[in-house]
Amino acid sequence: MSTLSYLAQEAAEQKFKGLGAVGYGLAAIGPGIGVGIVVGKAIEGIARQPELQGTIRTNMFLGIAFTEALALIGLVAGFIF
């Protein structure tokens, strides 16, 4: 009987093996949208006030870095869970 339960456990583990990739794909949607919004608003701000281009660009890169950190957390969470 123990052999049968072992085989059932192995089948269950193999069934959900590829779901980490699906989870990361779903986790990458949010940061992708976030980066698009950050860059779009930065371009809009530079178009309105070109003299603040350096400051806006610096803030844009900081926003992109923080947003991409969420994507990396999603990648790591896919490996952990």
SEZAVEX-465112 format. One record per residue: residue number from 1; residue in three letters; x, y, z of N, C-alpha, C in turn. Coordinates in pm, whole numbers. Layout:
pt i=NUM; aa=ala; n_X=X; n_Y=Y; n_Z=Z; ca_X=X; ca_Y=Y; ca_Z=Z; c_X=X; c_Y=Y; c_Z=Z
...
END
This chain:
pt i=1; aa=met; n_X=82; n_Y=-120; n_Z=0; ca_X=0; ca_Y=0; ca_Z=0; c_X=85; c_Y=125; c_Z=0
pt i=2; aa=ser; n_X=202; n_Y=120; n_Z=62; ca_X=287; ca_Y=238; ca_Z=67; c_X=340; c_Y=273; c_Z=-72
pt i=3; aa=thr; n_X=361; n_Y=173; n_Z=-157; ca_X=408; ca_Y=199; ca_Z=-292; c_X=302; c_Y=275; c_Z=-372
pt i=4; aa=leu; n_X=178; n_Y=239; n_Z=-354; ca_X=69; ca_Y=306; ca_Z=-425; c_X=55; c_Y=452; c_Z=-382
pt i=5; aa=ser; n_X=68; n_Y=479; n_Z=-252; ca_X=59; ca_Y=617; ca_Z=-206; c_X=180; c_Y=699; c_Z=-253
pt i=6; aa=tyr; n_X=296; n_Y=634; n_Z=-262; ca_X=415; ca_Y=703; ca_Z=-314; c_X=394; c_Y=742; c_Z=-460
pt i=7; aa=leu; n_X=340; n_Y=651; n_Z=-539; ca_X=315; ca_Y=681; ca_Z=-681; c_X=210; c_Y=792; c_Z=-697
pt i=8; aa=ala; n_X=110; n_Y=793; n_Z=-612; ca_X=9; ca_Y=899; ca_Z=-617; c_X=71; c_Y=1034; c_Z=-583
pt i=9; aa=gln; n_X=160; n_Y=1033; n_Z=-485; ca_X=226; ca_Y=1157; ca_Z=-447; c_X=317; c_Y=1208; c_Z=-559
pt i=10; aa=glu; n_X=389; n_Y=1118; n_Z=-624; ca_X=475; ca_Y=1156; ca_Z=-737; c_X=392; c_Y=1212; c_Z=-852
pt i=11; aa=ala; n_X=277; n_Y=1152; n_Z=-879; ca_X=191; ca_Y=1202; ca_Z=-987; c_X=138; c_Y=1340; c_Z=-955
pt i=12; aa=ala; n_X=104; n_Y=1365; n_Z=-830; ca_X=54; ca_Y=1496; ca_Z=-791; c_X=163; c_Y=1602; c_Z=-803
pt i=13; aa=glu; n_X=286; n_Y=1566; n_Z=-769; ca_X=396; ca_Y=1663; ca_Z=-780; c_X=427; c_Y=1695; c_Z=-926
pt i=14; aa=gln; n_X=419; n_Y=1597; n_Z=-1013; ca_X=446; ca_Y=1620; ca_Z=-1155; c_X=336; c_Y=1702; c_Z=-1221
pt i=15; aa=lys; n_X=215; n_Y=1692; n_Z=-1169; ca_X=101; ca_Y=1762; ca_Z=-1229; c_X=115; c_Y=1913; c_Z=-1220
pt i=16; aa=phe; n_X=170; n_Y=1965; n_Z=-1110; ca_X=179; ca_Y=2109; ca_Z=-1089; c_X=320; c_Y=2161; c_Z=-1108
pt i=17; aa=lys; n_X=401; n_Y=2092; n_Z=-1184; ca_X=541; ca_Y=2129; ca_Z=-1198; c_X=561; c_Y=2258; c_Z=-1279
pt i=18; aa=gly; n_X=483; n_Y=2284; n_Z=-1380; ca_X=502; ca_Y=2399; ca_Z=-1466; c_X=425; c_Y=2523; c_Z=-1426
pt i=19; aa=leu; n_X=361; n_Y=2522; n_Z=-1311; ca_X=279; ca_Y=2637; ca_Z=-1272; c_X=361; c_Y=2756; c_Z=-1225
pt i=20; aa=gly; n_X=489; n_Y=2736; n_Z=-1196; ca_X=574; ca_Y=2848; ca_Z=-1158; c_X=589; c_Y=2947; c_Z=-1272
pt i=21; aa=ala; n_X=599; n_Y=2896; n_Z=-1394; ca_X=610; ca_Y=2983; ca_Z=-1511; c_X=481; c_Y=3061; c_Z=-1534
pt i=22; aa=val; n_X=369; n_Y=2997; n_Z=-1511; ca_X=241; ca_Y=3067; ca_Z=-1525; c_X=228; c_Y=3175; c_Z=-1419
pt i=23; aa=gly; n_X=271; n_Y=3143; n_Z=-1297; ca_X=266; ca_Y=3241; ca_Z=-1189; c_X=355; c_Y=3361; c_Z=-1217
pt i=24; aa=tyr; n_X=474; n_Y=3336; n_Z=-1272; ca_X=562; ca_Y=3449; ca_Z=-1304; c_X=504; c_Y=3531; c_Z=-1419
pt i=25; aa=gly; n_X=442; n_Y=3466; n_Z=-1514; ca_X=378; ca_Y=3540; ca_Z=-1623; c_X=270; c_Y=3633; c_Z=-1573
pt i=26; aa=leu; n_X=191; n_Y=3584; n_Z=-1478; ca_X=87; ca_Y=3669; ca_Z=-1419; c_X=149; c_Y=3779; c_Z=-1332
pt i=27; aa=ala; n_X=260; n_Y=3747; n_Z=-1264; ca_X=325; ca_Y=3847; ca_Z=-1180; c_X=393; c_Y=3956; c_Z=-1263
pt i=28; aa=ala; n_X=426; n_Y=3928; n_Z=-1387; ca_X=493; ca_Y=4027; ca_Z=-1471; c_X=396; c_Y=4124; c_Z=-1537
pt i=29; aa=ile; n_X=268; n_Y=4095; n_Z=-1533; ca_X=170; ca_Y=4184; ca_Z=-1596; c_X=165; c_Y=4318; c_Z=-1524
pt i=30; aa=gly; n_X=157; n_Y=4315; n_Z=-1392; ca_X=146; ca_Y=4438; ca_Z=-1313; c_X=265; c_Y=4531; c_Z=-1331
pt i=31; aa=pro; n_X=389; n_Y=4481; n_Z=-1312; ca_X=504; ca_Y=4568; ca_Z=-1334; c_X=516; c_Y=4618; c_Z=-1477
pt i=32; aa=gly; n_X=474; n_Y=4537; n_Z=-1574; ca_X=477; ca_Y=4584; ca_Z=-1713; c_X=385; c_Y=4703; c_Z=-1735
pt i=33; aa=ile; n_X=267; n_Y=4695; n_Z=-1679; ca_X=174; ca_Y=4807; ca_Z=-1688; c_X=228; c_Y=4927; c_Z=-1610
pt i=34; aa=gly; n_X=287; n_Y=4901; n_Z=-1493; ca_X=341; ca_Y=5009; ca_Z=-1411; c_X=453; c_Y=5084; c_Z=-1479
pt i=35; aa=val; n_X=543; n_Y=5012; n_Z=-1545; ca_X=653; ca_Y=5077; ca_Z=-1616; c_X=598; c_Y=5162; c_Z=-1730
pt i=36; aa=gly; n_X=498; n_Y=5111; n_Z=-1799; ca_X=437; ca_Y=5189; ca_Z=-1908; c_X=376; c_Y=5318; c_Z=-1858
pt i=37; aa=ile; n_X=310; n_Y=5313; n_Z=-1744; ca_X=250; ca_Y=5434; ca_Z=-1688; c_X=357; c_Y=5532; c_Z=-1643
pt i=38; aa=val; n_X=462; n_Y=5481; n_Z=-1576; ca_X=570; ca_Y=5569; ca_Z=-1528; c_X=638; c_Y=5641; c_Z=-1644
pt i=39; aa=val; n_X=672; n_Y=5567; n_Z=-1748; ca_X=741; ca_Y=5628; ca_Z=-1862; c_X=648; c_Y=5725; c_Z=-1935
pt i=40; aa=gly; n_X=523; n_Y=5689; n_Z=-1951; ca_X=428; ca_Y=5777; ca_Z=-2019; c_X=410; c_Y=5909; c_Z=-1945
pt i=41; aa=lys; n_X=397; n_Y=5901; n_Z=-1814; ca_X=381; ca_Y=6024; ca_Z=-1735; c_X=509; c_Y=6107; c_Z=-1735
pt i=42; aa=ala; n_X=624; n_Y=6039; n_Z=-1737; ca_X=750; ca_Y=6115; ca_Z=-1743; c_X=763; c_Y=6190; c_Z=-1875
pt i=43; aa=ile; n_X=729; n_Y=6125; n_Z=-1984; ca_X=733; ca_Y=6192; ca_Z=-2115; c_X=636; c_Y=6309; c_Z=-2118
pt i=44; aa=glu; n_X=520; n_Y=6288; n_Z=-2060; ca_X=421; ca_Y=6396; ca_Z=-2053; c_X=474; c_Y=6514; c_Z=-1970
pt i=45; aa=gly; n_X=540; n_Y=6483; n_Z=-1858; ca_X=596; ca_Y=6589; ca_Z=-1774; c_X=709; c_Y=6664; c_Z=-1843
pt i=46; aa=ile; n_X=794; n_Y=6591; n_Z=-1916; ca_X=903; ca_Y=6655; ca_Z=-1989; c_X=849; c_Y=6743; c_Z=-2101
pt i=47; aa=ala; n_X=741; n_Y=6698; n_Z=-2164; ca_X=681; ca_Y=6778; ca_Z=-2271; c_X=621; c_Y=6907; c_Z=-2216
pt i=48; aa=arg; n_X=569; n_Y=6904; n_Z=-2093; ca_X=509; ca_Y=7024; ca_Z=-2035; c_X=614; c_Y=7120; c_Z=-1980
pt i=49; aa=gln; n_X=720; n_Y=7064; n_Z=-1919; ca_X=824; ca_Y=7148; ca_Z=-1862; c_X=962; c_Y=7094; c_Z=-1901
pt i=50; aa=pro; n_X=1010; n_Y=7131; n_Z=-2018; ca_X=1139; ca_Y=7077; ca_Z=-2066; c_X=1258; c_Y=7115; c_Z=-1978
pt i=51; aa=glu; n_X=1247; n_Y=7223; n_Z=-1902; ca_X=1360; ca_Y=7264; ca_Z=-1818; c_X=1382; c_Y=7169; c_Z=-1699
pt i=52; aa=leu; n_X=1285; n_Y=7087; n_Z=-1666; ca_X=1298; ca_Y=6990; ca_Z=-1556; c_X=1328; c_Y=6849; c_Z=-1608
pt i=53; aa=gln; n_X=1383; n_Y=6841; n_Z=-1727; ca_X=1406; ca_Y=6712; ca_Z=-1790; c_X=1496; c_Y=6622; c_Z=-1706
pt i=54; aa=gly; n_X=1603; n_Y=6674; n_Z=-1651; ca_X=1696; ca_Y=6593; ca_Z=-1571; c_X=1631; c_Y=6536; c_Z=-1445
pt i=55; aa=thr; n_X=1558; n_Y=6620; n_Z=-1375; ca_X=1491; ca_Y=6576; ca_Z=-1252; c_X=1383; c_Y=6473; c_Z=-1282
pt i=56; aa=ile; n_X=1305; n_Y=6497; n_Z=-1385; ca_X=1198; ca_Y=6404; ca_Z=-1421; c_X=1257; c_Y=6270; c_Z=-1466
pt i=57; aa=arg; n_X=1366; n_Y=6274; n_Z=-1542; ca_X=1428; ca_Y=6151; ca_Z=-1589; c_X=1482; c_Y=6070; c_Z=-1472
pt i=58; aa=thr; n_X=1545; n_Y=6138; n_Z=-1375; ca_X=1596; ca_Y=6068; ca_Z=-1256; c_X=1483; c_Y=6001; c_Z=-1180
pt i=59; aa=asn; n_X=1375; n_Y=6073; n_Z=-1159; ca_X=1260; ca_Y=6016; ca_Z=-1089; c_X=1196; c_Y=5903; c_Z=-1168
pt i=60; aa=met; n_X=1199; n_Y=5913; n_Z=-1300; ca_X=1145; ca_Y=5808; ca_Z=-1384; c_X=1227; c_Y=5679; c_Z=-1366
pt i=61; aa=phe; n_X=1358; n_Y=5690; n_Z=-1366; ca_X=1441; ca_Y=5571; ca_Z=-1350; c_X=1425; c_Y=5509; c_Z=-1212
pt i=62; aa=leu; n_X=1406; n_Y=5592; n_Z=-1110; ca_X=1379; ca_Y=5538; ca_Z=-977; c_X=1245; c_Y=5463; c_Z=-974
pt i=63; aa=gly; n_X=1145; n_Y=5520; n_Z=-1036; ca_X=1015; ca_Y=5453; ca_Z=-1043; c_X=1021; c_Y=5322; c_Z=-1119
pt i=64; aa=ile; n_X=1097; n_Y=5320; n_Z=-1228; ca_X=1114; ca_Y=5197; ca_Z=-1305; c_X=1185; c_Y=5091; c_Z=-1221
pt i=65; aa=ala; n_X=1288; n_Y=5132; n_Z=-1147; ca_X=1363; ca_Y=5037; ca_Z=-1064; c_X=1273; c_Y=4976; c_Z=-957
pt i=66; aa=phe; n_X=1193; n_Y=5058; n_Z=-890; ca_X=1104; ca_Y=5005; ca_Z=-787; c_X=997; c_Y=4915; c_Z=-847
pt i=67; aa=thr; n_X=948; n_Y=4951; n_Z=-963; ca_X=846; ca_Y=4870; ca_Z=-1027; c_X=903; c_Y=4736; c_Z=-1075
pt i=68; aa=glu; n_X=1024; n_Y=4738; n_Z=-1128; ca_X=1087; ca_Y=4613; ca_Z=-1173; c_X=1124; c_Y=4524; c_Z=-1056
pt i=69; aa=ala; n_X=1143; n_Y=4582; n_Z=-937; ca_X=1168; ca_Y=4500; ca_Z=-819; c_X=1049; c_Y=4408; c_Z=-792
pt i=70; aa=leu; n_X=929; n_Y=4455; n_Z=-822; ca_X=810; ca_Y=4371; ca_Z=-805; c_X=814; c_Y=4250; c_Z=-899
pt i=71; aa=ala; n_X=864; n_Y=4271; n_Z=-1020; ca_X=875; ca_Y=4160; ca_Z=-1114; c_X=976; c_Y=4057; c_Z=-1065
pt i=72; aa=leu; n_X=1085; n_Y=4103; n_Z=-1008; ca_X=1185; ca_Y=4010; ca_Z=-955; c_X=1132; c_Y=3934; c_Z=-834
pt i=73; aa=ile; n_X=1052; n_Y=4001; n_Z=-751; ca_X=991; ca_Y=3933; ca_Z=-638; c_X=894; c_Y=3825; c_Z=-689
pt i=74; aa=gly; n_X=823; n_Y=3854; n_Z=-795; ca_X=734; ca_Y=3755; ca_Z=-854; c_X=811; c_Y=3635; c_Z=-910
pt i=75; aa=leu; n_X=929; n_Y=3660; n_Z=-967; ca_X=1012; ca_Y=3551; ca_Z=-1019; c_X=1060; c_Y=3462; c_Z=-905
pt i=76; aa=val; n_X=1106; n_Y=3524; n_Z=-797; ca_X=1156; ca_Y=3447; ca_Z=-683; c_X=1042; c_Y=3370; c_Z=-617
pt i=77; aa=ala; n_X=926; n_Y=3432; n_Z=-606; ca_X=810; ca_Y=3366; ca_Z=-544; c_X=770; c_Y=3244; c_Z=-626
pt i=78; aa=gly; n_X=785; n_Y=3250; n_Z=-757; ca_X=755; ca_Y=3133; ca_Z=-840; c_X=847; c_Y=3016; c_Z=-810
pt i=79; aa=phe; n_X=973; n_Y=3043; n_Z=-780; ca_X=1065; ca_Y=2936; ca_Z=-745; c_X=1042; c_Y=2884; c_Z=-604
pt i=80; aa=ile; n_X=1003; n_Y=2971; n_Z=-514; ca_X=984; ca_Y=2931; ca_Z=-375; c_X=858; c_Y=2847; c_Z=-360
pt i=81; aa=phe; n_X=748; n_Y=2892; n_Z=-419; ca_X=622; ca_Y=2822; ca_Z=-401; c_X=603; c_Y=2723; c_Z=-511
END
